[in-house]
Amino acid sequence: MTKRNKIAQHERIAQYMMTGKVEEVLDIHDTFAKTDMAKTMYRLPAYIHCIKKDGGIVKTFKNGRDVVAYQLLNPNDFSTEGRYVGKQSQ
């Protein structure tokens, strides 16, 4: 198994959501507006899907059909780099 040094874009989103608080979509866009991810923020739902596929539990807050916020419900299962590591043994 090889180690990756580069952090994937969905892992950057997971890093941002590691507080476990509700993160509004506009705040996420504003945070990454000045980074190299600014051009790909239209793919935010795809990044959230990748986080879910890795094992993250993400709650979606909607206003009608529009998604207004996301919340990562299991931030303790992620490393500081935003990679899913699973439940830690106690």
Protein Blocks (a to p, Z undefined) as FASTA:
>chain_A
ZZdfbdcfklmmmmmmmnopacdfklmmmmmmmmmklmmmmmmmmmmmmmmmnopacddd
dehjacfbdcdfblmlpcfkopaebjadZZ
